[in-house]
Amino acid sequence: MGNNSLAYIHTHTKIKRAIKRNPKLIQTQGEDEIRISGMRFPVLLAHIDTFRLIRSFESIARALVFHEFSFRYQGRCQVISDIFFSPKDFKSTIFQVKSTQIIGEERKRWGTETQGDNPKIFTYQFSNLDTFGTFTVALTFYEKTVIYVIMSLLDDTTYRKVKKQLKPQIDKFLNDITI
């Protein structure tokens, strides 16, 4: 994952210290280095609890909704990012990558302000509410790692109706994902 120099520094200071204090925090499998354009970059090999990580991103998005709108969001969330890849589930990986690209293109037309007091570490941006009662929060870490949290204000009954209505488009999107 390409990030800025602060991410590199944090990895080699704060994250390493946290892992030493609590080895169960992240199951590390070792360290390595990659070379890009003649430069060496150390990488930490780790097994990530994806479910826990997704819930963390959802919690951040919910907190930002409360911070910005004084509204306690309790609806559905869908987390999308190209950081979620699995050699065991290639179709899911392709779904994440393709969805990230599509939302990234849409984001250019959101017309909303990117916010955050320390943009080298974290920024966020809300999309506008669409006609289906859905909006997206873009969470950007270290200037380059983007996580999209799609949030829906629809109640369960309306959600099921809309999902049924959009089923042909959803199926086409999923079927277009090639392996």
MDAnalysis code that builds the backbone (N, CA, C; Angstrom):
import MDAnalysis as mda
import numpy as np

u = mda.Universe.empty(537, n_residues=179, atom_resindex=np.repeat(np.arange(179), 3), trajectory=True)
u.add_TopologyAttr("name", ["N", "CA", "C"] * 179)
u.add_TopologyAttr("resid", np.arange(1, 180))
u.add_TopologyAttr("resname", ["MET", "GLY", "ASN", "ASN", "SER", "LEU", "ALA", "TYR", "ILE", "HIS", "THR", "HIS", "THR", "LYS", "ILE", "LYS", "ARG", "ALA", "ILE", "LYS", "ARG", "ASN", "PRO", "LYS", "LEU", "ILE", "GLN", "THR", "GLN", "GLY", "GLU", "ASP", "GLU", "ILE", "ARG", "ILE", "SER", "GLY", "MET", "ARG", "PHE", "PRO", "VAL", "LEU", "LEU", "ALA", "HIS", "ILE", "ASP", "THR", "PHE", "ARG", "LEU", "ILE", "ARG", "SER", "PHE", "GLU", "SER", "ILE", "ALA", "ARG", "ALA", "LEU", "VAL", "PHE", "HIS", "GLU", "PHE", "SER", "PHE", "ARG", "TYR", "GLN", "GLY", "ARG", "CYS", "GLN", "VAL", "ILE", "SER", "ASP", "ILE", "PHE", "PHE", "SER", "PRO", "LYS", "ASP", "PHE", "LYS", "SER", "THR", "ILE", "PHE", "GLN", "VAL", "LYS", "SER", "THR", "GLN", "ILE", "ILE", "GLY", "GLU", "GLU", "ARG", "LYS", "ARG", "TRP", "GLY", "THR", "GLU", "THR", "GLN", "GLY", "ASP", "ASN", "PRO", "LYS", "ILE", "PHE", "THR", "TYR", "GLN", "PHE", "SER", "ASN", "LEU", "ASP", "THR", "PHE", "GLY", "THR", "PHE", "THR", "VAL", "ALA", "LEU", "THR", "PHE", "TYR", "GLU", "LYS", "THR", "VAL", "ILE", "TYR", "VAL", "ILE", "MET", "SER", "LEU", "LEU", "ASP", "ASP", "THR", "THR", "TYR", "ARG", "LYS", "VAL", "LYS", "LYS", "GLN", "LEU", "LYS", "PRO", "GLN", "ILE", "ASP", "LYS", "PHE", "LEU", "ASN", "ASP", "ILE", "THR", "ILE"])
u.atoms.positions = np.array([
    [0.843, -1.154, 0.000],
    [0.000, 0.000, 0.000],
    [0.900, 1.232, 0.000],
    [0.739, 2.086, -0.945],
    [1.578, 3.270, -0.999],
    [1.035, 4.374, -0.127],
    [1.795, 4.785, 0.836],
    [1.391, 5.873, 1.717],
    [2.489, 6.915, 1.768],
    [2.279, 7.926, 2.592],
    [3.280, 8.972, 2.707],
    [4.342, 8.613, 3.752],
    [5.303, 9.502, 3.942],
    [6.416, 9.230, 4.850],
    [5.967, 9.126, 6.311],
    [4.886, 9.811, 6.676],
    [4.390, 9.696, 8.053],
    [3.911, 8.279, 8.352],
    [3.302, 7.636, 7.365],
    [2.863, 6.247, 7.551],
    [4.071, 5.349, 7.803],
    [5.113, 5.596, 7.051],
    [6.357, 4.831, 7.220],
    [6.900, 5.009, 8.640],
    [6.956, 6.246, 9.084],
    [7.474, 6.535, 10.431],
    [6.586, 5.902, 11.493],
    [5.276, 6.031, 11.344],
    [4.356, 5.435, 12.317],
    [4.506, 3.919, 12.366],
    [4.687, 3.302, 11.204],
    [4.853, 1.850, 11.170],
    [6.081, 1.434, 11.958],
    [7.149, 2.193, 11.810],
    [8.399, 1.802, 12.458],
    [8.551, 2.320, 13.874],
    [7.595, 3.059, 14.366],
    [7.679, 3.526, 15.749],
    [6.442, 3.079, 16.522],
    [5.347, 3.743, 16.317],
    [4.145, 3.506, 17.107],
    [3.574, 2.098, 16.925],
    [3.490, 1.629, 15.693],
    [2.886, 0.318, 15.455],
    [3.769, -0.789, 16.014],
    [5.063, -0.708, 15.789],
    [5.966, -1.730, 16.335],
    [5.906, -1.769, 17.858],
    [5.860, -0.594, 18.498],
    [5.761, -0.552, 19.967],
    [4.449, -1.168, 20.434],
    [3.364, -0.857, 19.736],
    [2.058, -1.405, 20.113],
    [2.044, -2.928, 19.989],
    [2.664, -3.454, 18.945],
    [2.723, -4.904, 18.757],
    [3.583, -5.555, 19.836],
    [4.668, -4.903, 20.208],
    [5.519, -5.451, 21.274],
    [4.768, -5.489, 22.603],
    [3.980, -4.441, 22.879],
    [3.203, -4.401, 24.120],
    [2.086, -5.439, 24.112],
    [1.461, -5.641, 22.946],
    [0.337, -6.562, 22.850],
    [0.465, -7.384, 21.566],
    [1.175, -8.514, 21.625],
    [1.412, -9.324, 20.423],
    [0.123, -9.831, 19.757],
    [-0.978, -9.860, 20.490],
    [-2.240, -10.336, 19.915],
    [-2.945, -9.251, 19.095],
    [-2.458, -8.017, 19.192],
    [-3.065, -6.902, 18.471],
    [-3.072, -7.166, 16.973],
    [-1.946, -7.505, 16.429],
    [-1.807, -7.862, 15.011],
    [-0.923, -9.099, 14.958],
    [-1.391, -10.120, 14.262],
    [-0.595, -11.337, 14.131],
    [0.441, -11.132, 13.020],
    [1.631, -10.728, 13.436],
    [2.671, -10.489, 12.437],
    [3.284, -11.818, 11.999],
    [3.654, -11.850, 10.733],
    [4.261, -13.048, 10.164],
    [5.691, -12.756, 9.736],
    [6.195, -11.592, 10.101],
    [7.566, -11.245, 9.772],
    [7.652, -9.909, 9.067],
    [8.861, -9.601, 8.658],
    [9.123, -8.352, 7.948],
    [9.860, -8.681, 6.655],
    [9.725, -7.800, 5.705],
    [10.409, -7.963, 4.428],
    [10.655, -6.572, 3.869],
    [11.164, -6.507, 2.692],
    [11.297, -5.216, 2.045],
    [11.029, -5.385, 0.562],
    [10.481, -4.342, -0.025],
    [10.245, -4.338, -1.458],
    [11.073, -3.219, -2.063],
    [11.408, -3.370, -3.324],
    [12.172, -2.355, -4.040],
    [11.313, -1.795, -5.158],
    [11.224, -0.481, -5.170],
    [10.480, 0.220, -6.214],
    [11.360, 1.354, -6.712],
    [11.608, 1.357, -7.989],
    [12.437, 2.399, -8.615],
    [13.752, 2.614, -7.876],
    [14.392, 1.522, -7.502],
    [15.687, 1.611, -6.845],
    [15.638, 1.961, -5.370],
    [14.447, 2.209, -4.837],
    [14.320, 2.545, -3.417],
    [13.832, 1.323, -2.652],
    [14.301, 1.169, -1.416],
    [13.893, 0.049, -0.568],
    [12.841, 0.515, 0.426],
    [11.800, -0.284, 0.560],
    [10.735, 0.033, 1.496],
    [10.475, -1.179, 2.384],
    [10.601, -1.013, 3.702],
    [10.291, -2.138, 4.587],
    [8.780, -2.347, 4.665],
    [8.376, -3.596, 4.725],
    [6.961, -3.923, 4.871],
    [6.798, -4.887, 6.037],
    [5.689, -4.772, 6.696],
    [5.347, -5.642, 7.806],
    [4.326, -6.643, 7.287],
    [4.641, -7.930, 7.382],
    [3.724, -8.967, 6.939],
    [2.833, -9.334, 8.111],
    [1.527, -9.239, 7.919],
    [0.620, -9.456, 9.038],
    [-0.661, -10.127, 8.566],
    [-1.254, -10.875, 9.470],
    [-2.580, -11.430, 9.239],
    [-3.559, -10.468, 9.912],
    [-4.483, -9.955, 9.153],
    [-5.406, -8.941, 9.662],
    [-6.772, -9.558, 9.921],
    [-7.366, -9.203, 11.037],
    [-8.742, -9.591, 11.328],
    [-9.639, -8.635, 10.538],
    [-9.993, -9.049, 9.324],
    [-10.727, -8.178, 8.401],
    [-12.066, -7.746, 8.972],
    [-12.773, -8.657, 9.614],
    [-14.070, -8.315, 10.192],
    [-13.913, -7.188, 11.218],
    [-12.921, -7.300, 12.073],
    [-12.679, -6.272, 13.092],
    [-12.275, -4.946, 12.443],
    [-11.447, -5.010, 11.406],
    [-11.012, -3.809, 10.709],
    [-12.204, -3.105, 10.044],
    [-13.063, -3.879, 9.401],
    [-14.263, -3.300, 8.772],
    [-15.137, -2.623, 9.810],
    [-15.333, -3.275, 10.941],
    [-16.143, -2.677, 12.020],
    [-15.495, -1.386, 12.528],
    [-14.175, -1.330, 12.555],
    [-13.481, -0.105, 12.971],
    [-13.762, 1.036, 12.001],
    [-13.694, 0.754, 10.695],
    [-13.986, 1.785, 9.694],
    [-15.443, 2.243, 9.798],
    [-16.356, 1.300, 10.025],
    [-17.767, 1.665, 10.219],
    [-17.916, 2.593, 11.422],
    [-17.222, 2.269, 12.503],
    [-17.306, 3.091, 13.719],
    [-16.771, 4.496, 13.477],
    [-15.686, 4.605, 12.720],
    [-15.144, 5.926, 12.395],
    [-16.169, 6.722, 11.599],
    [-16.778, 6.090, 10.601],
    [-17.772, 6.784, 9.776],
    [-18.984, 7.205, 10.611],
    [-19.453, 6.339, 11.485],
    [-20.591, 6.672, 12.352],
    [-20.242, 7.863, 13.258],
    [-19.031, 7.853, 13.802],
    [-18.593, 8.954, 14.672],
    [-18.519, 10.263, 13.886],
    [-18.061, 10.206, 12.638],
    [-17.997, 11.417, 11.816],
    [-19.380, 11.948, 11.486],
    [-20.332, 11.063, 11.254],
    [-21.719, 11.499, 11.025],
    [-22.219, 12.236, 12.256],
    [-21.948, 11.671, 13.435],
    [-22.385, 12.331, 14.667],
    [-21.670, 13.671, 14.838],
    [-20.379, 13.688, 14.581],
    [-19.575, 14.912, 14.723],
    [-20.082, 16.020, 13.793],
    [-20.362, 15.669, 12.554],
    [-20.750, 16.670, 11.557],
    [-22.224, 17.064, 11.632],
    [-23.095, 16.108, 11.950],
    [-24.533, 16.353, 11.828],
    [-25.309, 16.183, 13.129],
    [-24.619, 15.878, 14.234],
    [-25.269, 15.624, 15.530],
    [-26.394, 14.613, 15.388],
    [-26.117, 13.585, 14.615],
    [-27.094, 12.544, 14.308],
    [-26.438, 11.202, 14.571],
    [-27.097, 10.368, 15.366],
    [-26.555, 9.046, 15.683],
    [-27.012, 8.048, 14.628],
    [-26.133, 7.763, 13.689],
    [-26.444, 6.849, 12.595],
    [-26.438, 5.407, 13.097],
    [-27.542, 4.687, 12.830],
    [-27.636, 3.299, 13.273],
    [-27.973, 2.348, 12.126],
    [-27.898, 2.846, 10.911],
    [-28.268, 2.021, 9.757],
    [-27.150, 1.125, 9.264],
    [-27.361, 0.625, 8.059],
    [-26.404, -0.276, 7.407],
    [-25.164, 0.459, 6.926],
    [-24.055, -0.281, 6.892],
    [-22.803, 0.223, 6.314],
    [-22.240, -0.844, 5.383],
    [-21.655, -0.405, 4.305],
    [-20.905, -1.289, 3.405],
    [-19.535, -0.653, 3.227],
    [-18.498, -1.368, 3.600],
    [-17.138, -0.848, 3.508],
    [-16.504, -1.356, 2.217],
    [-15.966, -0.420, 1.440],
    [-15.356, -0.734, 0.149],
    [-13.951, -0.138, 0.116],
    [-12.969, -0.939, -0.277],
    [-11.612, -0.428, -0.467],
    [-10.774, -1.468, -1.190],
    [-9.800, -0.991, -1.930],
    [-8.910, -1.931, -2.606],
    [-7.852, -2.504, -1.659],
    [-7.914, -2.160, -0.376],
    [-7.003, -2.802, 0.579],
    [-7.494, -4.197, 0.938],
    [-8.758, -4.490, 0.650],
    [-9.317, -5.792, 0.989],
    [-9.101, -6.760, -0.165],
    [-8.072, -7.541, -0.052],
    [-7.814, -8.550, -1.070],
    [-7.512, -9.868, -0.381],
    [-7.888, -10.932, -1.062],
    [-7.671, -12.251, -0.507],
    [-7.292, -13.211, -1.619],
    [-6.173, -13.893, -1.470],
    [-5.816, -14.883, -2.480],
    [-6.804, -16.048, -2.506],
    [-7.581, -16.191, -1.426],
    [-8.558, -17.281, -1.356],
    [-9.911, -16.900, -1.945],
    [-10.164, -15.603, -2.136],
    [-11.458, -15.156, -2.660],
    [-11.227, -14.082, -3.722],
    [-10.823, -14.535, -4.896],
    [-10.450, -13.620, -5.966],
    [-11.640, -12.778, -6.423],
    [-12.839, -13.368, -6.460],
    [-14.010, -12.618, -6.925],
    [-14.317, -11.449, -5.980],
    [-14.191, -11.671, -4.693],
    [-14.398, -10.599, -3.721],
    [-13.344, -9.509, -3.895],
    [-12.106, -9.913, -4.137],
    [-11.029, -8.951, -4.360],
    [-11.341, -8.082, -5.569],
    [-11.747, -8.700, -6.665],
    [-12.079, -7.956, -7.881],
    [-13.267, -7.025, -7.616],
    [-14.261, -7.498, -6.860],
    [-15.411, -6.661, -6.502],
    [-14.938, -5.412, -5.765],
    [-14.058, -5.586, -4.781],
    [-13.562, -4.450, -3.996],
    [-12.805, -3.467, -4.884],
    [-11.926, -3.982, -5.742],
    [-11.124, -3.116, -6.611],
    [-12.021, -2.361, -7.587],
    [-12.943, -3.079, -8.232],
    [-13.825, -2.448, -9.215],
    [-14.738, -1.413, -8.547],
    [-15.288, -1.756, -7.391],
    [-16.167, -0.838, -6.662],
    [-15.403, 0.413, -6.227],
    [-14.166, 0.227, -5.778],
    [-13.335, 1.364, -5.377],
    [-13.106, 2.305, -6.554],
    [-12.840, 1.745, -7.722],
    [-12.625, 2.571, -8.918],
    [-13.880, 3.360, -9.272],
    [-15.035, 2.705, -9.226],
    [-16.293, 3.369, -9.580],
    [-16.603, 4.500, -8.594],
    [-16.487, 4.214, -7.300],
    [-16.770, 5.245, -6.296],
    [-15.746, 6.376, -6.396],
    [-14.502, 6.032, -6.672],
    [-13.466, 7.056, -6.837],
    [-13.793, 8.020, -7.967],
    [-14.332, 7.491, -9.065],
    [-14.753, 8.353, -10.181],
    [-15.951, 9.216, -9.780],
    [-16.915, 8.626, -9.078],
    [-18.078, 9.391, -8.603],
    [-17.651, 10.493, -7.637],
    [-16.662, 10.192, -6.807],
    [-16.207, 11.140, -5.781],
    [-15.759, 12.463, -6.398],
    [-15.201, 12.419, -7.586],
    [-14.748, 13.635, -8.258],
    [-15.903, 14.605, -8.510],
    [-17.124, 14.091, -8.514],
    [-18.304, 14.925, -8.770],
    [-19.142, 15.186, -7.519],
    [-18.655, 14.803, -6.346],
    [-19.430, 15.002, -5.130],
    [-19.668, 16.480, -4.846],
    [-18.704, 17.304, -5.101],
    [-18.866, 18.733, -4.848],
    [-18.918, 19.095, -3.375],
    [-18.397, 18.224, -2.523],
    [-18.356, 18.508, -1.086],
    [-16.900, 18.684, -0.659],
    [-16.722, 19.321, 0.465],
    [-15.385, 19.665, 0.942],
    [-14.720, 18.493, 1.660],
    [-13.445, 18.286, 1.377],
    [-12.646, 17.330, 2.136],
    [-12.265, 18.006, 3.443],
    [-12.411, 17.256, 4.545],
    [-12.177, 17.833, 5.866],
    [-11.137, 17.027, 6.632],
    [-10.598, 17.645, 7.664],
    [-9.620, 16.979, 8.519],
    [-8.526, 17.963, 8.889],
    [-8.193, 18.012, 10.156],
    [-7.208, 18.982, 10.644],
    [-5.767, 18.598, 10.324],
    [-5.510, 17.339, 10.046],
    [-4.150, 16.898, 9.745],
    [-4.173, 16.040, 8.474],
    [-4.225, 16.691, 7.302],
    [-4.417, 15.961, 6.050],
    [-3.303, 14.970, 5.707],
    [-2.133, 15.114, 6.291],
    [-1.072, 14.131, 6.026],
    [-1.375, 12.796, 6.710],
    [-2.247, 12.827, 7.721],
    [-2.594, 11.606, 8.440],
    [-4.016, 11.146, 8.123],
    [-4.989, 12.057, 8.134],
    [-6.381, 11.624, 7.934],
    [-7.245, 12.761, 7.412],
    [-8.069, 12.449, 6.414],
    [-9.119, 13.353, 5.951],
    [-10.380, 12.541, 5.712],
    [-11.489, 13.244, 5.604],
    [-12.753, 12.579, 5.285],
    [-13.598, 13.507, 4.431],
    [-14.502, 12.903, 3.701],
    [-15.386, 13.657, 2.821],
    [-16.715, 12.920, 2.728],
    [-17.803, 13.668, 2.828],
    [-19.141, 13.101, 2.675],
    [-19.644, 13.343, 1.258],
    [-20.295, 12.353, 0.696],
    [-21.016, 12.580, -0.555],
    [-22.348, 13.221, -0.186],
    [-23.084, 13.645, -1.188],
    [-24.442, 14.113, -0.950],
    [-25.363, 12.900, -0.830],
    [-26.493, 13.094, -0.211],
    [-27.502, 12.050, -0.094],
    [-28.118, 11.803, -1.463],
    [-28.212, 10.518, -1.876],
    [-28.812, 10.229, -3.181],
    [-30.309, 9.964, -3.039],
    [-30.964, 9.668, -4.146],
    [-32.427, 9.479, -4.146],
    [-32.850, 8.206, -3.413],
    [-31.912, 7.310, -3.132],
    [-32.233, 6.088, -2.396],
    [-31.961, 6.229, -0.898],
    [-31.618, 7.436, -0.448],
    [-31.339, 7.642, 0.970],
    [-29.981, 7.100, 1.380],
    [-29.048, 7.110, 0.451],
    [-27.717, 6.569, 0.699],
    [-26.672, 7.668, 0.512],
    [-25.637, 7.623, 1.326],
    [-24.507, 8.534, 1.163],
    [-23.232, 7.760, 1.482],
    [-22.110, 8.320, 1.086],
    [-20.824, 7.657, 1.286],
    [-19.883, 8.590, 2.029],
    [-19.087, 8.004, 2.908],
    [-18.032, 8.739, 3.585],
    [-16.701, 8.176, 3.075],
    [-15.866, 9.045, 2.538],
    [-14.529, 8.645, 2.099],
    [-13.558, 8.949, 3.228],
    [-12.893, 7.922, 3.724],
    [-11.889, 8.058, 4.778],
    [-10.527, 7.891, 4.114],
    [-9.667, 8.892, 4.207],
    [-8.354, 8.809, 3.580],
    [-7.282, 8.861, 4.659],
    [-6.458, 7.818, 4.686],
    [-5.392, 7.700, 5.666],
    [-4.055, 7.897, 4.969],
    [-3.211, 8.743, 5.548],
    [-1.856, 8.990, 5.035],
    [-1.872, 9.366, 3.551],
    [-2.839, 10.131, 3.149],
    [-2.965, 10.743, 1.821],
    [-3.293, 9.772, 0.685],
    [-3.164, 8.471, 0.897],
    [-3.332, 7.565, -0.239],
    [-4.225, 6.360, -0.001],
    [-4.414, 5.942, 1.221],
    [-5.249, 4.778, 1.494],
    [-6.679, 5.260, 1.714],
    [-7.562, 4.892, 0.791],
    [-8.937, 5.377, 0.833],
    [-9.882, 4.222, 1.152],
    [-10.747, 4.472, 2.119],
    [-11.785, 3.535, 2.519],
    [-13.112, 4.243, 2.301],
    [-14.026, 3.614, 1.595],
    [-15.357, 4.177, 1.393],
    [-16.340, 3.424, 2.281],
    [-17.128, 4.179, 3.047],
    [-18.165, 3.580, 3.866],
    [-19.499, 4.097, 3.327],
    [-20.255, 3.187, 2.730],
    [-21.558, 3.524, 2.163],
    [-22.595, 3.326, 3.260],
    [-23.406, 4.343, 3.484],
    [-24.367, 4.332, 4.586],
    [-25.769, 4.595, 4.042],
    [-26.718, 3.788, 4.485],
    [-28.081, 3.896, 3.983],
    [-29.042, 4.290, 5.098],
    [-29.918, 5.246, 4.786],
    [-30.927, 5.679, 5.762],
    [-32.242, 4.912, 5.603],
    [-32.288, 3.960, 4.674],
    [-33.524, 3.232, 4.406],
    [-33.853, 2.261, 5.532],
    [-35.134, 2.151, 5.857],
    [-35.557, 1.140, 6.812],
    [-35.502, -0.229, 6.118],
    [-35.638, -1.304, 6.881],
    [-35.481, -2.650, 6.333],
    [-36.442, -2.955, 5.189],
    [-37.701, -2.570, 5.335],
    [-38.697, -2.857, 4.297],
    [-38.358, -2.127, 3.002],
    [-38.052, -0.842, 3.098],
    [-37.702, -0.059, 1.915],
    [-36.405, -0.569, 1.310],
    [-35.448, -0.924, 2.159],
    [-34.169, -1.449, 1.672],
    [-34.399, -2.703, 0.825],
    [-35.238, -3.620, 1.323],
    [-35.514, -4.852, 0.571],
    [-36.191, -4.547, -0.764],
    [-37.117, -3.567, -0.767],
    [-37.790, -3.180, -2.017],
    [-36.804, -2.602, -3.027],
    [-35.950, -1.701, -2.565],
    [-34.969, -1.079, -3.458],
    [-33.981, -2.129, -3.964],
    [-33.546, -3.005, -3.069],
    [-32.606, -4.056, -3.470],
    [-33.234, -4.947, -4.541],
    [-34.505, -5.279, -4.365],
    [-35.215, -6.097, -5.357],
    [-35.331, -5.335, -6.681],
    [-35.633, -4.049, -6.595],
    [-35.767, -3.202, -7.784],
    [-34.444, -3.107, -8.545],
    [-33.339, -3.042, -7.815],
    [-32.027, -2.890, -8.436],
    [-31.334, -4.223, -8.722],
    [-31.996, -5.324, -8.414],
    [-31.378, -6.644, -8.579],
    [-30.788, -6.869, -9.974],
    [-31.479, -6.526, -11.071],
    [-30.865, -6.743, -12.397],
    [-29.534, -5.991, -12.577],
    [-29.465, -4.740, -12.118],
    [-28.228, -3.978, -12.236],
    [-27.128, -4.560, -11.339],
    [-27.511, -4.979, -10.135],
    [-26.540, -5.567, -9.209],
    [-26.002, -6.873, -9.783],
    [-26.910, -7.723, -10.293],
    [-26.472, -8.999, -10.883],
    [-25.551, -8.768, -12.071],
    [-25.879, -7.783, -12.901],
    [-25.030, -7.489, -14.066],
    [-23.643, -7.051, -13.596],
    [-23.599, -6.181, -12.601],
    [-22.324, -5.716, -12.069],
    [-21.504, -6.897, -11.553],
    [-22.140, -7.780, -10.770],
    [-21.433, -8.920, -10.207],
    [-20.994, -9.911, -11.287],
    [-21.832, -10.092, -12.297],
    [-21.486, -11.020, -13.382],
    [-20.395, -10.466, -14.286],
    [-20.269, -9.154, -14.346],
    [-19.234, -8.528, -15.163],
    [-17.847, -8.648, -14.551],
    [-17.801, -9.068, -13.289],
    [-16.521, -9.250, -12.627],
    [-15.907, -10.524, -13.171],
    [-14.814, -10.367, -13.845],
    [-14.162, -11.521, -14.456],
    [-13.047, -12.037, -13.588],
    [-12.882, -13.314, -13.651],
    [-11.827, -13.981, -12.864],
    [-10.693, -14.374, -13.775],
])
